[in-house]
Amino acid sequence: MNKSTGNAQFYRFTAPRSEDYPYMIEIFSRNPDFIKLEEGAVLTPLPIDDEISSLSAILLNEAYYELLKKGQIMIDGIPVLSTTCLIAFKAKAWLDLKERRLQGEHIDSKNLKKHKNDVFRLIQLITEKTRMELSPEIAEDMKKFLSEIAFEEIDLQALGIRGISKQKMIDILYKCYGLKEPSIF
């Protein structure tokens, strides 16, 4: 509560000093049937007590919501996404932001770069033998991401990645998700 105005005051906590706390918490939700949203909405208000009504959730379609549920692993009693699932979510976020930018929406290039770089950082955590089956919709998104990312500038050295090429990392993801690389003629 703000003492001078008497209004509720909310804070967004990120980058805590202690590593015992998560860097950031994101809330995900499937698209609720009872809330009518504008076309293309990606965030929804959470219908809860007025005191915390400023919370919002990132909307997921059914395929991504199922991946979120299926891809959870427990670390110290806390559910988190597996690396292979997190890569799929980061790839989708990059695709969505890129599309929204093409549609004329102002998208900070830092956000695009962050998701792209996160994918390449995460690839280091999987091996050439890692495999995961994706739903048809998510597989199509991943193929689109991989074909588009091949033409993107990525400074692997700046990310601390050495001893592997961008193309090799892309190939690892094609194999991981059981995707066929597009034929180049």
One Martini backbone bead per residue (centre of mass of N, CA, C, O) as a GRO file, in nm:
protein
  185
    1MET     BB    1   0.095   0.038   0.025
    2ASN     BB    2   0.057   0.364  -0.041
    3LYS     BB    3   0.085   0.614   0.187
    4SER     BB    4   0.015   0.877   0.014
    5THR     BB    5  -0.246   0.740  -0.159
    6GLY     BB    6  -0.372   0.440  -0.070
    7ASN     BB    7  -0.268   0.258  -0.284
    8ALA     BB    8  -0.194   0.003  -0.449
    9GLN     BB    9   0.131  -0.164  -0.471
   10PHE     BB   10   0.336  -0.289  -0.731
   11TYR     BB   11   0.578  -0.549  -0.803
   12ARG     BB   12   0.862  -0.645  -0.993
   13PHE     BB   13   1.048  -0.939  -0.969
   14THR     BB   14   1.396  -0.936  -1.047
   15ALA     BB   15   1.697  -1.033  -0.992
   16PRO     BB   16   1.792  -1.159  -0.739
   17ARG     BB   17   2.045  -1.180  -0.509
   18SER     BB   18   1.945  -1.463  -0.463
   19GLU     BB   19   1.977  -1.796  -0.589
   20ASP     BB   20   1.719  -1.916  -0.429
   21TYR     BB   21   1.576  -1.751  -0.647
   22PRO     BB   22   1.408  -1.678  -0.904
   23TYR     BB   23   1.446  -1.463  -1.159
   24MET     BB   24   1.154  -1.550  -1.279
   25ILE     BB   25   0.796  -1.535  -1.305
   26GLU     BB   26   0.576  -1.730  -1.505
   27ILE     BB   27   0.247  -1.730  -1.633
   28PHE     BB   28   0.037  -1.989  -1.749
   29SER     BB   29  -0.234  -2.031  -1.999
   30ARG     BB   30  -0.507  -2.125  -2.110
   31ASN     BB   31  -0.765  -2.048  -2.299
   32PRO     BB   32  -1.035  -1.912  -2.178
   33ASP     BB   33  -1.383  -1.942  -2.223
   34PHE     BB   34  -1.494  -1.689  -2.025
   35ILE     BB   35  -1.298  -1.504  -2.197
   36LYS     BB   36  -1.300  -1.225  -2.396
   37LEU     BB   37  -1.088  -1.173  -2.670
   38GLU     BB   38  -0.880  -1.040  -2.862
   39GLU     BB   39  -0.741  -1.070  -3.142
   40GLY     BB   40  -0.420  -1.202  -3.066
   41ALA     BB   41  -0.399  -1.261  -2.781
   42VAL     BB   42  -0.132  -1.323  -2.514
   43LEU     BB   43  -0.291  -1.196  -2.277
   44THR     BB   44  -0.438  -1.243  -1.944
   45PRO     BB   45  -0.640  -1.194  -1.707
   46LEU     BB   46  -0.680  -1.267  -1.369
   47PRO     BB   47  -0.959  -1.396  -1.195
   48ILE     BB   48  -0.917  -1.212  -0.903
   49ASP     BB   49  -0.844  -1.049  -0.660
   50ASP     BB   50  -0.800  -0.707  -0.647
   51GLU     BB   51  -0.511  -0.699  -0.509
   52ILE     BB   52  -0.403  -0.902  -0.774
   53SER     BB   53  -0.504  -0.789  -1.071
   54SER     BB   54  -0.211  -0.743  -1.220
   55LEU     BB   55  -0.208  -1.010  -1.315
   56SER     BB   56  -0.069  -1.226  -1.569
   57ALA     BB   57  -0.097  -1.436  -1.864
   58ILE     BB   58   0.026  -1.663  -2.082
   59LEU     BB   59  -0.099  -1.773  -2.369
   60LEU     BB   60  -0.210  -2.106  -2.459
   61ASN     BB   61  -0.244  -2.342  -2.651
   62GLU     BB   62  -0.303  -2.671  -2.642
   63ALA     BB   63  -0.024  -2.771  -2.737
   64TYR     BB   64   0.148  -2.596  -2.533
   65TYR     BB   65   0.007  -2.687  -2.276
   66GLU     BB   66   0.085  -2.986  -2.302
   67LEU     BB   67   0.390  -2.936  -2.305
   68LEU     BB   68   0.404  -2.809  -2.028
   69LYS     BB   69   0.302  -3.061  -1.876
   70LYS     BB   70   0.497  -3.281  -2.005
   71GLY     BB   71   0.783  -3.099  -1.956
   72GLN     BB   72   0.807  -3.155  -1.662
   73ILE     BB   73   1.037  -3.102  -1.396
   74MET     BB   74   1.206  -3.179  -1.096
   75ILE     BB   75   1.356  -2.923  -0.878
   76ASP     BB   76   1.353  -2.914  -0.561
   77GLY     BB   77   1.021  -2.932  -0.589
   78ILE     BB   78   1.026  -2.780  -0.873
   79PRO     BB   79   0.860  -2.697  -1.152
   80VAL     BB   80   1.013  -2.745  -1.472
   81LEU     BB   81   1.142  -2.716  -1.774
   82SER     BB   82   1.270  -2.875  -2.004
   83THR     BB   83   1.496  -2.816  -2.237
   84THR     BB   84   1.332  -2.909  -2.490
   85CYS     BB   85   1.083  -2.733  -2.416
   86LEU     BB   86   1.216  -2.456  -2.387
   87ILE     BB   87   1.307  -2.435  -2.677
   88ALA     BB   88   1.022  -2.434  -2.801
   89PHE     BB   89   0.929  -2.174  -2.655
   90LYS     BB   90   1.152  -1.985  -2.761
   91ALA     BB   91   1.091  -2.024  -3.060
   92LYS     BB   92   0.798  -1.922  -3.048
   93ALA     BB   93   0.858  -1.642  -2.939
   94TRP     BB   94   1.028  -1.553  -3.179
   95LEU     BB   95   0.813  -1.590  -3.397
   96ASP     BB   96   0.598  -1.403  -3.274
   97LEU     BB   97   0.767  -1.142  -3.261
   98LYS     BB   98   0.837  -1.131  -3.561
   99GLU     BB   99   0.545  -1.115  -3.664
  100ARG     BB  100   0.459  -0.861  -3.507
  101ARG     BB  101   0.667  -0.681  -3.646
  102LEU     BB  102   0.563  -0.726  -3.939
  103GLN     BB  103   0.271  -0.597  -3.842
  104GLY     BB  104   0.393  -0.318  -3.676
  105GLU     BB  105   0.489  -0.383  -3.409
  106HIS     BB  106   0.652  -0.295  -3.127
  107ILE     BB  107   0.973  -0.458  -3.106
  108ASP     BB  108   1.222  -0.539  -2.919
  109SER     BB  109   1.526  -0.654  -3.021
  110LYS     BB  110   1.612  -0.780  -2.749
  111ASN     BB  111   1.390  -0.999  -2.740
  112LEU     BB  112   1.467  -1.150  -2.992
  113LYS     BB  113   1.763  -1.206  -2.915
  114LYS     BB  114   1.714  -1.358  -2.652
  115HIS     BB  115   1.561  -1.606  -2.764
  116LYS     BB  116   1.772  -1.692  -2.966
  117ASN     BB  117   2.010  -1.722  -2.764
  118ASP     BB  118   1.875  -1.923  -2.572
  119VAL     BB  119   1.868  -2.158  -2.763
  120PHE     BB  120   2.182  -2.184  -2.794
  121ARG     BB  121   2.239  -2.227  -2.497
  122LEU     BB  122   2.053  -2.484  -2.460
  123ILE     BB  123   2.186  -2.682  -2.661
  124GLN     BB  124   2.429  -2.748  -2.467
  125LEU     BB  125   2.227  -2.946  -2.280
  126ILE     BB  126   2.236  -3.130  -2.523
  127THR     BB  127   2.245  -3.410  -2.725
  128GLU     BB  128   2.265  -3.610  -3.007
  129LYS     BB  129   2.062  -3.824  -2.843
  130THR     BB  130   1.841  -3.641  -2.809
  131ARG     BB  131   1.480  -3.696  -2.765
  132MET     BB  132   1.166  -3.552  -2.911
  133GLU     BB  133   0.827  -3.540  -2.932
  134LEU     BB  134   0.611  -3.359  -3.137
  135SER     BB  135   0.367  -3.199  -3.225
  136PRO     BB  136   0.266  -3.097  -3.524
  137GLU     BB  137   0.256  -2.792  -3.459
  138ILE     BB  138   0.536  -2.769  -3.317
  139ALA     BB  139   0.701  -2.887  -3.547
  140GLU     BB  140   0.639  -2.659  -3.746
  141ASP     BB  141   0.758  -2.434  -3.576
  142MET     BB  142   1.044  -2.552  -3.560
  143LYS     BB  143   1.102  -2.557  -3.862
  144LYS     BB  144   1.070  -2.256  -3.902
  145PHE     BB  145   1.285  -2.166  -3.709
  146LEU     BB  146   1.527  -2.321  -3.838
  147SER     BB  147   1.505  -2.189  -4.121
  148GLU     BB  148   1.532  -1.888  -4.019
  149ILE     BB  149   1.791  -1.903  -3.831
  150ALA     BB  150   2.001  -1.966  -4.059
  151PHE     BB  151   1.988  -1.634  -4.142
  152GLU     BB  152   2.098  -1.553  -3.875
  153GLU     BB  153   2.274  -1.365  -3.659
  154ILE     BB  154   2.535  -1.537  -3.462
  155ASP     BB  155   2.735  -1.495  -3.166
  156LEU     BB  156   2.883  -1.748  -3.017
  157GLN     BB  157   3.121  -1.620  -2.863
  158ALA     BB  158   2.945  -1.415  -2.698
  159LEU     BB  159   2.799  -1.683  -2.563
  160GLY     BB  160   3.038  -1.899  -2.507
  161ILE     BB  161   3.060  -2.056  -2.785
  162ARG     BB  162   3.259  -2.346  -2.861
  163GLY     BB  163   3.330  -2.597  -3.106
  164ILE     BB  164   3.066  -2.494  -3.269
  165SER     BB  165   2.831  -2.463  -3.501
  166LYS     BB  166   2.539  -2.344  -3.599
  167GLN     BB  167   2.463  -2.581  -3.786
  168LYS     BB  168   2.510  -2.806  -3.578
  169MET     BB  169   2.293  -2.705  -3.381
  170ILE     BB  170   2.059  -2.731  -3.575
  171ASP     BB  171   2.094  -3.035  -3.629
  172ILE     BB  172   2.036  -3.125  -3.340
  173LEU     BB  173   1.737  -3.033  -3.348
  174TYR     BB  174   1.635  -3.199  -3.577
  175LYS     BB  175   1.700  -3.469  -3.432
  176CYS     BB  176   1.562  -3.435  -3.159
  177TYR     BB  177   1.262  -3.384  -3.314
  178GLY     BB  178   1.240  -3.545  -3.589
  179LEU     BB  179   1.331  -3.367  -3.833
  180LYS     BB  180   1.319  -3.243  -4.153
  181GLU     BB  181   1.514  -3.115  -4.370
  182PRO     BB  182   1.524  -2.897  -4.601
  183SER     BB  183   1.543  -2.882  -4.928
  184ILE     BB  184   1.817  -2.783  -5.141
  185PHE     BB  185   1.823  -2.648  -5.488
   0.00000   0.00000   0.00000
